[in-house]
Amino acid sequence: MRGSIVYPSPDVALDWLAFKVSLLWKLLHGQPLPRIIRGHLQHRNMDRQLISAEELDSPLRQHGVADPREVVLCKQEGDGHISVLQEEPKEDV
């Protein structure tokens, strides 16, 4: 294969360009959408993502959360993964 030229696939080229241009990255990968903020379910966002409160219970349990009121922030990232930030346990003084 002497003299061959290798071209990147359009996906690789577009991801590289999106990495360099943040607005393009946001358009391609989306913004994280909060599902819980300070213990309150964000029903409008959950409706947009077609998810019920019962369906949210499973990812919360996987993160060790028994009650959504313990969550400071829960959001679905652009890649589909769920991020959960819990309150720090209060220390008895």
Order of alpha helices (4+ residues) and beta strands (2+ residues): alpha-alpha-beta-beta-alpha-alpha-beta-beta
